[in-house]
Amino acid sequence: MLPNRLQRDLFNQLLAEVAKSGITAEEFMTQAVARGWSPPESGHLVFDGSDSVLLLKTAEEITGDPCLAIRLGRGVGIDSYGTFGFALMTCANLRESTSLLLRYGEVFFQPLWKAYEHNGGLLLRLQLLQDDPEQTRRVTELCFAQLVVVGSSLYRGVIEGAELHLAYPRPPHSAFYKFAMNLGLEFDCQYSQLYLPPHALDTPIRTSDPSQHVVFHQQCEEMLRGLASAQKTTAEVRRILIQSAGIFPGIAGVADSLHMSERTLRRHLASESTSFRATLEEVRDLLAREYLMKTDLSIAEIGHLLEYSETVNFRRAFLRWNNVTPSAYRSKHARQGFYSTRIAPTQQ
């Protein structure tokens, strides 16, 4: 799988942080290679996997900056998350965005977070398998600095009562934590985790947009499905159609986006036992059900978003897809939760 934008942006930001100490990219990479780093043969220089630990250690050692991991985490914004970032930005509140993080985070990185209910609030616990205490400290600093930056992109002000618990002794540069995180801090804890109090979970996101969230949410679902899908062409067509909700391209436009002829696209879809028309109908049905369940848009507005010039035509199509009218479907399924999150019982 090609590296995602977040991995590339983290690597480039690491080079920028190193450059502040007067060290060029070439010098840094030479030092990293001497310590065991093997640049990927693809030429895509990314910050990912076990290599990221080595790169982070190399950068801290050659710059002499113990705060480098925190600076790196603070230097990459929510825009580096692409569709996932837009999905976060259009959530209704912190509860929804946390659920989305837990469900779709593996598209960007290995599952690092696990959630626990605690005193009516939520604990976001970091799960690391590092034997070296210093490596654990660096990666923990990076992860929580990133989490705080993403959170600050979604909410105005400080979340009162939020606390950061860290499973290692207070480091000499701990004063920088307060500046960078702006949270209550505790060291020498059993786990490294962020506590979000009950009132914070319902904090509205300033960029919330229910109708756009439906589209971005479904794009995330397509990315997640694509991790294990064998039907690559169908998955790509679905992704393009979902992304274009409201102005669906025809088969020629989709074929052009995939850099193939219309005839080739039809052949690939047929080999996966489907067609362009069937895939478009599937996407329309999927989005229609999501709009009905998750937004207050009228039936006419939903029909318009799905490119039906007449509301009656949308009603007929929906009845054909689901054997029930849009109004009846909304009455039965209205306001169902977006995500299936795995929240464990209260733990300390």
SVG drawing of the C-alpha trace seen along z (x, -y; Angstrom):
<svg xmlns="http://www.w3.org/2000/svg" viewBox="-44 -29 71 41">
<polyline fill="none" stroke="black" stroke-width="0.4" points="0.0,0.0 1.3,-3.5 2.3,-5.7 -0.4,-8.1 0.0,-11.8 0.4,-11.8 3.4,-9.5 5.1,-11.7 4.3,-15.0 5.7,-13.6 9.0,-12.7 9.2,-16.1 8.4,-17.9 11.2,-15.8 13.6,-17.1 12.4,-20.6 12.9,-20.2 16.4,-18.9 17.2,-21.7 16.6,-24.2 19.8,-22.9 21.7,-23.5 21.7,-19.9 20.8,-19.2 18.5,-16.5 21.4,-14.7 23.4,-14.8 20.5,-13.6 19.7,-10.6 23.4,-9.7 23.4,-9.6 20.2,-7.5 21.7,-5.0 24.7,-4.6 22.4,-3.7 20.6,-1.0 18.0,-2.9 17.3,-1.5 15.6,-4.0 12.6,-2.4 13.4,-1.1 10.2,-2.8 11.8,-6.2 8.8,-7.2 10.5,-8.7 8.0,-8.2 7.7,-8.2 6.2,-4.8 6.6,-1.5 9.8,-0.6 11.8,-3.0 10.0,-5.9 11.5,-5.0 15.0,-4.9 14.5,-8.2 13.1,-9.9 16.0,-8.7 18.6,-9.8 17.0,-13.2 17.0,-13.8 20.6,-12.6 22.2,-14.7 20.2,-17.8 20.5,-17.5 16.9,-18.6 15.0,-16.4 11.7,-18.2 12.0,-17.2 9.3,-14.5 6.8,-17.0 7.8,-19.6 7.3,-17.1 3.9,-16.2 2.9,-19.8 4.2,-20.6 1.8,-18.4 -1.8,-19.6 -5.2,-17.9 -5.0,-18.7 -2.3,-15.9 -5.0,-13.4 -6.9,-14.1 -10.4,-12.6 -10.0,-11.3 -9.3,-14.9 -12.3,-16.2 -14.4,-13.5 -13.2,-14.6 -13.8,-18.2 -17.5,-17.6 -18.3,-15.5 -21.0,-16.8 -19.0,-16.6 -16.0,-15.1 -17.8,-11.8 -18.3,-11.3 -14.8,-12.3 -13.3,-10.0 -15.3,-7.1 -14.2,-7.9 -10.5,-7.9 -10.9,-4.5 -12.6,-3.0 -10.6,-4.5 -7.2,-5.2 -5.7,-2.0 -6.0,-3.5 -3.2,-5.8 -1.3,-3.9 -1.4,-0.7 -4.2,-0.7 -2.5,-2.7 -5.5,-3.8 -8.0,-1.9 -10.9,-3.6 -12.2,-3.0 -15.2,-4.5 -14.1,-6.2 -16.2,-8.3 -18.6,-9.1 -15.8,-10.3 -13.4,-8.6 -9.8,-7.3 -7.9,-7.2 -5.0,-4.8 -1.9,-4.6 -0.8,-1.0 2.9,-0.7 5.2,2.3 8.6,0.7 11.2,2.2 13.5,-0.8 12.2,-3.5 13.6,-6.4 12.0,-5.1 8.7,-4.7 9.0,-8.3 9.7,-9.7 6.9,-7.9 4.5,-8.8 5.4,-12.4 4.8,-12.4 1.5,-10.6 0.0,-12.8 1.3,-16.0 -0.4,-15.0 -3.6,-14.2 -3.6,-17.6 -3.0,-19.4 -5.8,-17.5 -8.1,-18.3 -7.2,-22.0 -8.2,-22.1 -11.7,-20.9 -12.5,-22.9 -12.1,-26.4 -10.3,-26.9 -9.1,-24.5 -11.1,-21.5 -11.4,-22.0 -10.8,-18.8 -8.8,-17.0 -5.7,-15.2 -2.7,-13.6 -1.3,-10.6 2.1,-9.3 3.6,-6.0 7.2,-7.2 9.0,-9.5 8.9,-13.2 11.7,-14.1 14.0,-17.0 12.1,-18.9 8.7,-18.4 8.1,-22.2 7.7,-22.0 4.8,-19.6 2.7,-22.3 3.4,-24.7 2.8,-22.1 -0.1,-20.2 -2.0,-22.7 -3.4,-19.9 -3.3,-18.6 -0.2,-16.4 0.7,-13.4 3.8,-11.2 4.7,-7.8 1.2,-6.5 0.3,-2.9 -0.7,-3.8 -0.1,-6.6 -3.6,-7.9 -5.7,-11.0 -8.7,-11.5 -11.7,-13.4 -14.3,-14.4 -18.0,-13.8 -18.9,-17.4 -16.1,-17.4 -17.6,-14.6 -20.5,-16.7 -18.4,-19.7 -19.6,-20.8 -17.1,-20.9 -17.0,-24.3 -16.8,-23.0 -19.6,-20.4 -21.6,-19.7 -23.9,-16.7 -24.5,-16.4 -20.8,-16.6 -20.0,-14.3 -22.1,-11.5 -19.9,-11.8 -16.5,-11.9 -17.7,-9.1 -18.5,-6.9 -15.1,-7.7 -13.5,-6.5 -15.5,-3.3 -14.3,-2.8 -10.7,-3.2 -11.2,-0.7 -12.9,1.8 -10.1,1.3 -7.5,2.6 -8.9,6.1 -10.8,5.9 -10.0,8.0 -12.4,6.1 -10.0,3.2 -11.7,1.6 -15.2,1.6 -13.7,0.1 -12.0,-2.6 -15.2,-3.4 -17.2,-3.5 -14.6,-5.9 -14.8,-8.3 -18.6,-8.3 -18.9,-8.8 -16.3,-11.6 -18.3,-13.2 -21.7,-13.0 -24.0,-15.8 -22.2,-15.8 -21.8,-12.2 -19.5,-11.7 -20.5,-9.4 -18.6,-6.3 -16.3,-8.2 -15.3,-10.6 -14.6,-7.8 -12.6,-5.9 -10.5,-9.0 -9.9,-9.4 -8.6,-5.9 -6.4,-6.4 -8.1,-3.8 -10.5,-3.6 -14.3,-3.3 -14.1,0.2 -11.4,1.3 -13.3,0.1 -16.4,2.0 -14.4,5.1 -12.8,4.8 -16.1,4.3 -17.6,7.2 -14.8,9.4 -15.8,8.4 -19.4,9.3 -20.8,5.8 -21.4,2.9 -21.0,-0.9 -24.8,-1.4 -25.1,1.1 -22.3,-0.5 -23.8,-4.0 -27.1,-2.7 -25.4,-1.1 -23.7,-4.3 -26.9,-6.3 -28.7,-3.9 -25.9,-3.9 -25.8,-7.7 -29.6,-8.0 -29.8,-5.7 -27.0,-7.6 -28.6,-11.0 -32.0,-9.7 -30.4,-8.3 -27.8,-10.9 -29.2,-14.3 -32.3,-16.5 -32.3,-17.1 -35.7,-16.9 -36.6,-14.1 -36.5,-16.6 -33.0,-17.9 -31.7,-14.3 -33.1,-13.6 -31.4,-16.7 -28.0,-15.7 -28.4,-12.3 -29.2,-14.1 -32.9,-13.3 -34.6,-16.2 -38.0,-15.2 -38.6,-14.1 -41.1,-11.5 -38.3,-9.8 -36.1,-9.5 -39.0,-8.0 -39.6,-5.4 -35.9,-4.5 -35.6,-4.2 -38.7,-2.0 -37.2,0.2 -33.9,0.5 -35.3,1.0 -38.9,2.0 -39.8,-0.9 -40.4,-4.6 -37.7,-7.1 -40.1,-8.5 -40.7,-5.1 -37.1,-4.2 -36.2,-7.5 -38.8,-6.8 -37.4,-3.4 -33.7,-4.3 -33.4,-8.0 -30.4,-9.1 -28.6,-5.8 -25.0,-6.1 -22.4,-6.6 -19.8,-4.2 -19.4,-0.9 -16.9,-1.7 -15.3,0.7 -15.4,-1.0 -14.2,1.2 -15.5,1.1 -14.1,-1.3 -10.4,-0.7 -7.8,-2.7"/>
</svg>
